[in-house]
Amino acid sequence: GLVSGDLAQAWAEGGREYAKVAMRFSMIDVTRDTAGRVVGGSPNEHVTETEIWTFVRSRGGHWILSAIQQAR
């Protein structure tokens, strides 16, 4: 689930508008092998991660997701 989404940066350049949003979310992150056995993570524990999502639009247009970066 989404914990928070905060506007980190916004700018306009070359007829386009950009916005970077820091998205913090909680999830269950688990990797299973082909037999269904857990080989990474935990099916019972939530982890919290942050990603930076960059959106772009032409002036007044619809926002389109253009990039996702892992925050460190």
SERO-4910 file (N, C-alpha, C, O; in steps of 0.05 Angstrom, whole numbers):
BEGIN
 pado doro    nc1    nc2    nc3   cac1   cac2   cac3    cc1    cc2    cc3    oc1    oc2    oc3
  Gly    A     16    -24      0      0      0      0     17     25      0     40     25     10
  Leu    A      6     46    -11     20     72    -12     21     84     16      0     87     29
  Val    A     44     91     26     48    103     52     47    134     48     34    148     63
  Ser    A     62    144     28     62    172     22     72    178     -6     87    161    -18
  Gly    A     64    200    -17     74    209    -42     79    239    -40     60    255    -37
  Asp    A    104    247    -43    111    275    -39    124    286    -64    142    274    -75
  Leu    A    114    309    -73    127    322    -96    155    331    -89    159    346    -70
  Ala    A    175    320   -103    202    326    -97    213    348   -114    231    364   -106
  Gln    A    203    350   -139    214    370   -158    194    374   -181    181    354   -189
  Ala    A    192    398   -191    175    403   -215    189    425   -231    200    444   -221
  Trp    A    187    421   -258    200    441   -276    187    439   -303    174    419   -310
  Ala    A    192    459   -320    183    460   -347    208    464   -365    226    479   -358
  Glu    A    207    451   -388    230    453   -406    221    444   -434    209    423   -437
  Gly    A    227    460   -454    221    453   -482    192    446   -487    186    428   -503
  Gly    A    173    461   -476    145    457   -480    133    433   -465    110    426   -469
  Arg    A    149    421   -447    139    399   -431    141    406   -401    158    422   -393
  Glu    A    124    394   -385    125    398   -356    133    371   -344    124    350   -353
  Tyr    A    149    372   -323    158    349   -309    152    350   -279    152    372   -268
  Ala    A    148    328   -267    145    326   -238    157    301   -228    153    279   -239
  Lys    A    173    303   -207    185    280   -193    170    276   -167    168    295   -151
  Val    A    161    252   -161    146    246   -137    160    224   -122    166    203   -134
  Ala    A    166    228    -97    177    207    -80    154    190    -69    138    199    -54
  Met    A    153    165    -78    132    147    -71    142    127    -51    161    111    -56
  Arg    A    131    127    -27    138    109     -6    116     89     -2     93     97      2
  Phe    A    122     63     -3    101     43     -1    110     19     16    134     14     19
  Ser    A     90      5     25     95    -19     41     85    -43     26     63    -42     14
  Met    A    100    -65     25     93    -88      9    105   -113     21    123   -113     38
  Ile    A     94   -135     11    107   -161     16    124   -168     -8    113   -169    -30
  Asp    A    150   -171     -4    168   -176    -26    180   -204    -23    197   -208     -5
  Val    A    171   -222    -39    180   -250    -37    186   -261    -65    172   -255    -84
  Thr    A    206   -277    -66    213   -291    -91    211   -321    -87    221   -331    -67
  Arg    A    198   -334   -106    194   -363   -104    207   -376   -128    209   -365   -149
  Asp    A    216   -401   -124    227   -416   -146    204   -429   -162    181   -425   -155
  Thr    A    210   -445   -182    189   -457   -199    172   -477   -184    150   -483   -192
  Ala    A    182   -487   -161    167   -506   -145    149   -491   -124    134   -504   -110
  Gly    A    152   -465   -123    136   -449   -104    150   -445    -77    138   -433    -59
  Arg    A    174   -454    -74    189   -450    -49    200   -422    -47    209   -410    -67
  Val    A    199   -410    -23    210   -383    -19    240   -384    -21    253   -399     -6
  Val    A    251   -368    -39    281   -367    -41    291   -339    -34    316   -334    -34
  Gly    A    273   -320    -29    282   -293    -21    258   -278     -9    235   -282    -17
  Gly    A    264   -261     11    243   -246     23    227   -262     43    235   -284     50
  Ser    A    204   -252     50    186   -265     69    157   -261     61    149   -239     55
  Pro    A    142   -283     60    113   -280     53     96   -268     75     73   -263     71
  Asn    A    108   -264     99     93   -255    122    101   -227    132     88   -216    150
  Glu    A    123   -216    122    133   -190    132    132   -168    111    140   -172     88
  His    A    121   -146    118    120   -122    100    147   -108    101    160   -106    122
  Val    A    156    -99     78    179    -82     76    170    -55     65    150    -53     51
  Thr    A    185    -34     72    178     -7     63    200      2     43    224      0     50
  Glu    A    192     11     20    211     20     -1    203     48    -10    180     56     -7
  Thr    A    223     62    -22    217     88    -33    228     88    -62    250     79    -67
  Glu    A    211     97    -80    219    101   -108    213    130   -116    195    143   -105
  Ile    A    228    139   -136    223    166   -147    210    161   -174    222    150   -192
  Trp    A    186    171   -177    171    169   -202    172    195   -216    166    216   -204
  Thr    A    180    195   -242    180    220   -258    157    219   -278    154    200   -293
  Phe    A    142    240   -278    119    243   -297    125    266   -316    139    285   -309
  Val    A    114    264   -340    118    285   -360     91    290   -375     75    271   -377
  Arg    A     87    314   -384     64    320   -401     70    344   -418     87    361   -411
  Ser    A     56    346   -441     58    371   -456     40    391   -441     21    382   -427
  Arg    A     45    416   -443     31    436   -426      1    432   -428    -11    433   -449
  Gly    A    -11    427   -405    -40    424   -403    -50    396   -410    -74    390   -409
  Gly    A    -31    378   -418    -39    351   -426    -41    332   -403    -41    340   -379
  His    A    -44    306   -409    -46    286   -388    -18    278   -379      1    276   -395
  Trp    A    -15    272   -353     10    263   -342     16    235   -350     -2    218   -350
  Ile    A     41    229   -358     49    202   -366     74    195   -350     92    211   -347
  Leu    A     74    171   -339     97    162   -324    120    157   -343    117    142   -362
  Ser    A    143    169   -338    166    167   -357    190    153   -345    207    143   -360
  Ala    A    191    151   -318    214    137   -306    208    130   -277    193    143   -263
  Ile    A    221    108   -268    219     99   -240    248     94   -231    263     78   -244
  Gln    A    257    106   -209    283    102   -198    281     92   -170    264    101   -154
  Gln    A    298     74   -162    299     65   -134    314     86   -118    335     95   -126
  Ala    A    302     94    -95    316    113    -77    335     97    -60    330     74    -53
  Arg    A    357    110    -53    377     96    -37    378    107    -10    394     98      7
***
